[in-house]
Amino acid sequence: MSKLKQDLPSEEETDEDFMTRITQPRIWTIFKSEFIFQVFIDERFDEILDMFKNYYIYEESLCSNNSLSSDQDSIDQFLYLIKHWISDTLSSIVIEKSSGKCIGIIVCRFCSIEDNSLEFSRLRLYEGEKWNIIQSFKNYLSQKVDIYKYYKSVAFFRVYAWFILPPYRGQGLGKKLLECVIDQQLPEMVHLGCNVISGIFTNKKSQVIASSLGLKTLYEVNYTEWANQNNVILTENVKPENATASVMACQITKK
């Protein structure tokens, strides 16, 4: 009888405690005692959209190179897609503990070989001239590398967007965010046949960070050269650090 009592918890968990525990956002890690890395939750939806609308479209390399912010139809189309991409809750965010503010996000999605043939079987047209140019370039890169064939995989985890707000850069937050996905989230996908992460990295800094975490370059292209070959008129001079886009990927060891 005493053995049985020892095995029981000192306090039984109430239904309310249980519901609170399972509805709390999943935390990957707490970094420097100040930044919480966790899965995306719907309560942050508007805050994330504001981040993309007020910062990302002006700073991300392809958006900047094509002056996407000058084309309202393209902005609306991009924000519509962002809503769709993050709706499956596989994305992760960074929260500043002191302010409670969301300061970064990595948008990821599960991609299956079963859906791949449908994705490229037809030409997809979007609203907005600028966004169509960006998507044409991304499709060009995606079709240069068959991730499924290269890694002999039926699925992979794809990075769609990766962003840290400007005032918080230089502290390793972007690297830690991608590291959480590779080391903690991706291993949970292995039972679904997914042990590969891949993305299109559009500037030198992101490419260096990705490389430091084990991603290798499978294909790269100079964006200015591609634009000239495809009669795309760039409204701004492309900075050298934003000139090359790379398809990068890595495969984790199955455990």
SEBA-176594 format. One record per atom (N, C-alpha, C): residue in one letter; x, y negated, z. Coordinates in steps of 0.2 Angstrom, whole numbers, padded with zeros to 4 digits, always signed. Last residue first. Example, Ala and Ser with C-alpha at 12.3 -4.5 7.8 and 13.67 -1.06 7.14 Angstrom:
<atoms>
s+0064+0011+0035;s+0068+0005+0036;s+0064+0000+0039;a+0066+0028+0039;a+0062+0022+0039;a+0066+0016+0039;
</atoms>
This chain:
<atoms>
k+0085-0043-0183;k+0086-0040-0177;k+0081-0035-0176;k+0093-0049-0198;k+0087-0046-0195;k+0089-0042-0189;t+0101-0064-0199;t+0102-0057-0199;t+0096-0054-0195;i+0095-0076-0211;i+0097-0074-0205;i+0097-0067-0204;q+0100-0085-0225;q+0097-0079-0223;q+0099-0077-0216;c+0098-0101-0232;c+0102-0096-0228;c+0098-0091-0226;a+0100-0115-0244;a+0096-0109-0241;a+0101-0105-0237;m+0097-0129-0255;m+0101-0125-0250;m+0097-0120-0247;v+0098-0138-0269;v+0094-0133-0266;v+0098-0129-0262;s+0101-0156-0268;s+0104-0149-0268;s+0098-0144-0266;a+0105-0171-0277;a+0100-0167-0273;a+0102-0159-0274;t+0114-0185-0277;t+0114-0178-0278;t+0109-0175-0274;a+0113-0199-0273;a+0113-0197-0280;a+0113-0190-0282;n+0115-0205-0261;n+0108-0202-0263;n+0108-0200-0270;e+0127-0210-0260;e+0126-0205-0255;e+0119-0202-0257;p+0127-0220-0270;p+0131-0214-0271;p+0129-0208-0267;k+0111-0226-0274;k+0117-0226-0270;k+0120-0220-0270;v+0104-0232-0288;v+0104-0226-0284;v+0111-0226-0280;n+0095-0247-0290;n+0102-0243-0291;n+0102-0238-0286;e+0078-0245-0295;e+0083-0247-0291;e+0090-0244-0292;t+0070-0240-0304;t+0069-0247-0303;t+0074-0250-0298;l+0073-0229-0318;l+0074-0230-0310;l+0074-0238-0309;i+0064-0221-0329;i+0067-0228-0328;i+0067-0229-0320;v+0066-0206-0337;v+0064-0209-0331;v+0068-0216-0330;n+0070-0198-0348;n+0067-0204-0349;n+0064-0207-0343;n+0077-0187-0344;n+0070-0186-0344;n+0066-0193-0345;q+0090-0191-0344;q+0089-0185-0348;q+0081-0185-0349;n+0090-0200-0333;n+0091-0202-0340;n+0089-0197-0345;a+0087-0191-0322;a+0082-0196-0324;a+0083-0199-0331;w+0098-0183-0322;w+0092-0180-0323;w+0087-0185-0326;e+0107-0193-0318;e+0108-0190-0324;e+0102-0186-0327;t+0102-0196-0306;t+0103-0201-0311;t+0103-0198-0318;y+0104-0184-0298;y+0097-0187-0300;y+0097-0192-0305;n+0114-0171-0301;n+0114-0178-0301;n+0107-0181-0303;v+0111-0155-0293;v+0110-0159-0299;v+0111-0167-0297;e+0114-0138-0288;e+0113-0146-0286;e+0113-0149-0293;y+0111-0123-0279;y+0110-0127-0286;y+0110-0134-0284;l+0114-0118-0267;l+0113-0113-0273;l+0113-0117-0279;t+0124-0121-0253;t+0121-0124-0259;t+0120-0119-0265;k+0119-0114-0238;k+0123-0115-0243;k+0120-0117-0249;l+0117-0116-0220;l+0114-0116-0227;l+0119-0117-0232;g+0124-0117-0208;g+0124-0111-0211;g+0121-0111-0218;l+0125-0129-0202;l+0120-0124-0199;l+0120-0118-0203;s+0132-0137-0210;s+0135-0135-0204;s+0131-0130-0200;s+0123-0139-0221;s+0129-0134-0222;s+0132-0132-0215;a+0114-0148-0215;a+0112-0141-0217;a+0118-0136-0218;i+0123-0159-0214;i+0120-0156-0208;i+0118-0149-0209;v+0126-0161-0228;v+0131-0160-0223;v+0129-0156-0217;q+0113-0164-0232;q+0117-0159-0235;q+0122-0157-0230;s+0110-0176-0226;s+0106-0170-0224;s+0110-0164-0227;k+0120-0184-0231;k+0120-0183-0224;k+0116-0177-0223;k+0117-0185-0245;k+0123-0182-0243;k+0123-0180-0236;n+0100-0180-0249;n+0106-0185-0248;n+0112-0182-0245;t+0091-0170-0251;t+0091-0176-0256;t+0096-0181-0255;f+0088-0154-0252;f+0091-0159-0248;f+0093-0164-0252;i+0075-0142-0252;i+0079-0147-0257;i+0081-0153-0252;g+0077-0127-0243;g+0074-0133-0245;g+0078-0137-0250;s+0074-0112-0234;s+0077-0115-0240;s+0073-0122-0240;i+0077-0097-0225;i+0075-0104-0225;i+0078-0107-0230;v+0072-0080-0222;v+0076-0085-0226;v+0073-0092-0225;n+0065-0070-0218;n+0071-0071-0214;n+0076-0076-0218;c+0050-0062-0219;c+0053-0069-0220;c+0059-0070-0215;g+0042-0052-0216;g+0046-0051-0222;g+0050-0058-0223;l+0036-0053-0204;l+0032-0055-0210;l+0036-0054-0217;h+0045-0052-0195;h+0040-0046-0196;h+0036-0047-0202;v+0052-0064-0196;v+0055-0058-0199;v+0050-0053-0200;m+0047-0075-0189;m+0044-0074-0196;m+0046-0067-0199;e+0055-0077-0178;e+0048-0075-0177;e+0044-0073-0183;p+0066-0083-0184;p+0066-0076-0181;p+0059-0073-0180;l+0062-0097-0186;l+0062-0092-0191;l+0063-0085-0189;q+0062-0103-0173;q+0056-0101-0176;q+0056-0096-0182;q+0076-0102-0168;q+0070-0100-0164;q+0064-0098-0168;d+0085-0106-0178;d+0087-0101-0172;d+0081-0098-0168;i+0079-0114-0187;i+0083-0108-0189;i+0084-0103-0184;v+0072-0124-0179;v+0069-0120-0184;v+0072-0113-0186;c+0083-0129-0172;c+0077-0125-0168;c+0073-0121-0173;e+0090-0135-0182;e+0093-0129-0178;e+0088-0125-0174;l+0082-0145-0185;l+0083-0140-0190;l+0086-0134-0187;l+0084-0152-0173;l+0077-0151-0175;l+0078-0145-0180;k+0098-0155-0172;k+0095-0150-0167;k+0088-0148-0169;k+0099-0164-0183;k+0103-0157-0183;k+0099-0152-0178;g+0092-0174-0178;g+0090-0171-0184;g+0093-0164-0185;l+0099-0178-0166;l+0092-0176-0166;l+0090-0172-0172;g+0111-0184-0165;g+0111-0176-0166;g+0104-0174-0166;q+0112-0197-0165;q+0112-0194-0158;q+0112-0186-0159;g+0109-0204-0176;g+0116-0204-0174;g+0117-0200-0167;r+0093-0212-0174;r+0098-0208-0178;r+0105-0208-0174;y+0083-0220-0169;y+0085-0214-0165;y+0091-0209-0168;p+0079-0230-0177;p+0083-0232-0171;p+0086-0226-0167;p+0073-0222-0188;p+0080-0225-0189;p+0083-0227-0182;l+0066-0206-0185;l+0065-0213-0185;l+0072-0217-0185;i+0070-0192-0195;i+0071-0195-0189;i+0070-0203-0189;f+0064-0179-0205;f+0065-0186-0204;f+0065-0188-0197;w+0060-0169-0218;w+0064-0169-0212;w+0066-0176-0211;a+0049-0158-0228;a+0051-0165-0226;a+0055-0164-0219;y+0049-0145-0231;y+0046-0149-0236;y+0048-0157-0234;v+0057-0130-0231;v+0057-0136-0228;v+0055-0141-0233;r+0050-0114-0230;r+0052-0119-0234;r+0052-0126-0230;f+0054-0097-0228;f+0052-0103-0224;f+0055-0109-0228;f+0049-0084-0239;f+0054-0088-0236;f+0051-0094-0232;a+0047-0067-0244;a+0044-0073-0242;a+0050-0077-0239;v+0053-0056-0249;v+0046-0057-0251;v+0043-0063-0249;s+0069-0056-0255;s+0065-0057-0250;s+0058-0058-0253;k+0082-0056-0261;k+0078-0050-0261;k+0073-0050-0255;y+0088-0068-0263;y+0089-0065-0256;y+0085-0058-0256;y+0085-0070-0276;y+0092-0071-0274;y+0093-0068-0267;k+0071-0068-0277;k+0076-0064-0281;k+0083-0064-0278;y+0067-0079-0270;y+0064-0072-0268;y+0069-0067-0271;i+0072-0090-0275;i+0074-0088-0269;i+0072-0081-0267;d+0078-0094-0290;d+0073-0090-0288;d+0075-0087-0281;v+0082-0110-0296;v+0084-0105-0291;v+0078-0101-0289;k+0076-0118-0305;k+0083-0116-0306;k+0085-0110-0301;q+0064-0121-0300;q+0064-0116-0305;q+0071-0114-0307;s+0067-0131-0291;s+0064-0125-0288;s+0065-0119-0293;l+0071-0142-0300;l+0076-0138-0295;l+0073-0132-0293;y+0059-0144-0306;y+0065-0143-0310;y+0070-0139-0306;n+0051-0148-0295;n+0049-0142-0299;n+0055-0139-0303;k+0057-0160-0292;k+0058-0155-0287;k+0056-0148-0290;f+0054-0167-0304;f+0061-0166-0302;f+0062-0160-0297;s+0040-0168-0303;s+0043-0165-0309;s+0051-0163-0307;q+0039-0175-0291;q+0037-0168-0291;q+0040-0164-0297;i+0043-0188-0295;i+0047-0184-0290;i+0045-0177-0290;i+0034-0190-0305;i+0041-0190-0307;i+0045-0186-0302;n+0022-0191-0297;n+0023-0186-0303;n+0030-0185-0305;w+0024-0202-0290;w+0024-0195-0286;w+0025-0190-0292;k+0023-0212-0299;k+0030-0211-0296;k+0030-0204-0292;e+0010-0211-0304;e+0016-0210-0308;e+0022-0208-0305;g-0004-0204-0297;g+0002-0208-0295;g+0008-0206-0300;e-0010-0188-0293;e-0011-0195-0294;e-0005-0199-0293;y-0003-0174-0303;y-0005-0177-0297;y-0007-0184-0298;l-0004-0158-0311;l-0004-0165-0311;l-0006-0169-0305;r+0005-0144-0314;r+0001-0147-0309;r+0002-0155-0310;l+0004-0132-0325;l+0007-0138-0324;l+0002-0142-0319;r+0004-0115-0320;r+0001-0120-0323;r+0004-0127-0321;s+0012-0106-0313;s+0009-0103-0319;s+0005-0109-0323;f+0018-0109-0301;f+0021-0111-0307;f+0018-0109-0314;e+0009-0104-0292;e+0012-0110-0291;e+0015-0113-0298;l+0007-0090-0295;l+0002-0095-0296;l+0004-0102-0296;s+0019-0085-0292;s+0017-0085-0299;s+0012-0090-0300;n+0019-0087-0277;n+0024-0090-0282;n+0022-0090-0289;d+0011-0079-0269;d+0008-0086-0271;d+0013-0089-0277;e+0019-0068-0267;e+0012-0067-0270;e+0009-0074-0272;i+0030-0073-0260;i+0031-0071-0267;i+0024-0070-0271;s+0026-0086-0249;s+0025-0079-0251;s+0026-0078-0258;c+0031-0098-0237;c+0030-0097-0244;c+0031-0089-0246;f+0026-0108-0224;f+0028-0101-0225;f+0026-0100-0233;r+0034-0124-0221;r+0028-0120-0223;r+0031-0113-0225;c+0038-0139-0211;c+0039-0132-0214;c+0033-0128-0216;v+0044-0154-0208;v+0038-0151-0210;v+0040-0144-0214;i+0050-0161-0193;i+0052-0157-0199;i+0046-0153-0201;i+0051-0177-0186;i+0047-0171-0188;i+0051-0167-0193;g+0052-0190-0173;g+0055-0186-0178;g+0050-0180-0180;i+0046-0196-0162;i+0052-0200-0166;i+0055-0196-0172;c+0032-0200-0153;c+0035-0195-0158;c+0040-0199-0162;k+0033-0205-0136;k+0033-0207-0143;k+0036-0201-0147;g+0035-0206-0123;g+0030-0201-0125;g+0029-0202-0133;s+0045-0213-0117;s+0040-0216-0120;s+0034-0212-0122;s+0053-0203-0111;s+0052-0209-0107;s+0046-0213-0110;k+0054-0192-0121;k+0051-0191-0114;k+0049-0198-0111;e+0051-0192-0137;e+0055-0195-0132;e+0051-0195-0126;i+0049-0177-0147;i+0046-0182-0143;i+0051-0185-0138;v+0049-0171-0163;v+0053-0173-0157;v+0050-0178-0154;i+0041-0156-0170;i+0042-0163-0169;i+0047-0164-0163;s+0038-0144-0184;s+0040-0146-0177;s+0041-0153-0176;s+0025-0134-0192;s+0030-0140-0192;s+0032-0141-0185;l+0015-0126-0193;l+0022-0123-0193;l+0027-0128-0193;t+0002-0130-0195;t+0005-0130-0188;t+0012-0126-0188;d-0005-0132-0207;d-0004-0125-0204;d+0000-0124-0198;s-0005-0145-0209;s-0011-0143-0206;s-0010-0135-0204;i+0006-0150-0216;i+0007-0150-0209;i+0000-0147-0205;w+0001-0151-0229;w+0007-0147-0227;w+0008-0146-0220;h-0010-0159-0229;h-0011-0152-0231;h-0005-0148-0228;k-0004-0171-0226;k-0009-0169-0222;k-0010-0161-0223;i+0005-0172-0237;i+0008-0172-0230;i+0002-0169-0226;l-0005-0174-0247;l-0001-0168-0247;l+0002-0167-0240;y-0009-0187-0244;y-0014-0182-0244;y-0010-0175-0244;l+0003-0194-0245;l+0000-0194-0238;l-0006-0188-0238;f+0004-0193-0259;f+0009-0190-0255;f+0006-0189-0248;q-0007-0200-0264;q-0006-0193-0265;q-0001-0190-0261;d-0005-0213-0259;d-0011-0210-0256;d-0010-0202-0258;i+0007-0216-0266;i+0007-0216-0258;i+0001-0212-0256;s+0002-0216-0279;s+0007-0211-0277;s+0008-0210-0269;d-0006-0227-0278;d-0009-0220-0280;d-0004-0215-0278;q+0003-0237-0276;q-0002-0235-0271;q-0005-0228-0272;d+0019-0240-0278;d+0014-0237-0282;d+0008-0234-0277;s+0030-0244-0271;s+0026-0249-0275;s+0020-0246-0279;s+0035-0233-0264;s+0031-0238-0260;s+0028-0243-0264;l+0043-0227-0274;l+0037-0224-0273;l+0032-0229-0269;s+0056-0230-0280;s+0051-0235-0278;s+0044-0233-0277;n+0064-0220-0283;n+0059-0221-0288;n+0054-0226-0286;n+0073-0220-0273;n+0076-0220-0279;n+0070-0222-0284;s+0064-0218-0262;s+0067-0224-0263;s+0070-0225-0270;c+0060-0205-0264;c+0055-0210-0263;c+0058-0217-0265;l+0073-0198-0263;l+0069-0198-0270;l+0063-0203-0270;s+0077-0202-0250;s+0081-0204-0256;s+0077-0204-0262;e+0067-0211-0238;e+0069-0204-0241;e+0072-0205-0248;e+0063-0224-0235;e+0070-0222-0234;e+0072-0215-0237;y+0050-0227-0238;y+0055-0232-0240;y+0062-0229-0239;i+0043-0216-0234;i+0042-0217-0241;i+0047-0223-0243;y+0046-0216-0220;y+0048-0211-0224;y+0048-0213-0231;y+0039-0228-0214;y+0046-0227-0214;y+0048-0222-0219;n+0025-0229-0215;n+0029-0235-0213;n+0036-0234-0214;k+0021-0216-0218;k+0018-0221-0222;k+0023-0228-0221;f+0027-0207-0209;f+0028-0206-0216;f+0026-0212-0220;m+0021-0213-0197;m+0029-0212-0198;m+0030-0211-0205;d+0008-0211-0199;d+0011-0218-0199;d+0018-0218-0200;l+0007-0197-0198;l+0005-0200-0204;l+0008-0208-0204;i+0010-0196-0184;i+0015-0193-0189;i+0013-0196-0196;e-0001-0202-0178;e+0006-0204-0177;e+0011-0202-0182;d-0011-0193-0182;d-0011-0200-0185;d-0004-0203-0184;f-0007-0181-0176;f-0008-0181-0183;f-0007-0189-0185;r-0005-0177-0163;r+0000-0181-0165;r-0001-0183-0173;e-0015-0168-0160;e-0016-0174-0157;e-0010-0179-0160;d-0011-0156-0167;d-0015-0160-0170;d-0016-0167-0167;i+0007-0153-0165;i+0000-0152-0162;i-0004-0158-0166;f+0022-0144-0169;f+0017-0150-0170;f+0010-0148-0168;v+0032-0138-0156;v+0028-0137-0162;v+0024-0143-0163;q+0047-0148-0150;q+0041-0144-0149;q+0037-0143-0156;f+0059-0155-0140;f+0058-0152-0147;f+0052-0147-0146;i+0061-0170-0131;i+0057-0163-0132;i+0056-0161-0139;f+0074-0178-0124;f+0070-0177-0130;f+0067-0170-0130;e+0081-0179-0112;e+0077-0185-0114;e+0072-0183-0120;s+0091-0170-0109;s+0086-0172-0104;s+0081-0177-0106;k+0097-0166-0121;k+0100-0172-0117;k+0095-0175-0112;f+0082-0158-0126;f+0089-0160-0128;f+0091-0167-0124;i+0073-0144-0123;i+0074-0151-0121;i+0081-0153-0122;t+0065-0133-0136;t+0070-0135-0131;t+0070-0142-0129;w+0052-0129-0140;w+0058-0126-0142;w+0064-0127-0137;i+0036-0127-0133;i+0042-0131-0133;i+0048-0127-0135;r+0020-0128-0138;r+0026-0124-0137;r+0032-0128-0138;p+0007-0136-0129;p+0012-0136-0135;p+0018-0132-0134;q-0005-0127-0120;q+0001-0132-0120;q+0005-0131-0126;t-0014-0117-0120;t-0015-0123-0124;t-0010-0128-0124;i-0010-0108-0111;i-0010-0106-0118;i-0011-0112-0122;r-0011-0116-0098;r-0005-0113-0101;r-0005-0111-0108;t-0025-0118-0098;t-0020-0124-0098;t-0013-0122-0101;m-0030-0106-0096;m-0032-0110-0102;m-0027-0116-0103;f-0024-0102-0084;f-0023-0098-0090;f-0024-0102-0096;d-0030-0111-0075;d-0023-0111-0076;d-0021-0108-0082;e-0044-0107-0077;e-0042-0114-0079;e-0034-0114-0080;d-0043-0094-0071;d-0045-0095-0078;d-0043-0102-0081;t-0029-0093-0061;t-0036-0094-0062;t-0037-0095-0069;e-0017-0081-0055;e-0018-0087-0060;e-0026-0087-0061;e-0014-0078-0038;e-0017-0076-0044;e-0018-0082-0049;e+0001-0079-0030;e-0005-0083-0031;e-0008-0080-0038;s+0011-0069-0029;s+0009-0072-0023;s+0002-0076-0024;p+0007-0055-0039;p+0009-0062-0039;p+0007-0065-0032;l+0011-0038-0034;l+0006-0043-0036;l+0009-0050-0035;d+0020-0030-0028;d+0020-0031-0035;d+0015-0036-0038;q+0017-0030-0015;q+0024-0033-0017;q+0023-0034-0024;k+0006-0022-0014;k+0006-0029-0013;k+0012-0033-0015;l+0011-0010-0017;l+0006-0013-0022;l+0006-0020-0020;k+0019-0007-0006;k+0022-0008-0013;k+0018-0011-0017;s+0010-0006+0004;s+0014-0012+0004;s+0018-0013-0002;m+0004+0006+0000;m+0000+0000+0000;m+0004-0006+0000;
</atoms>
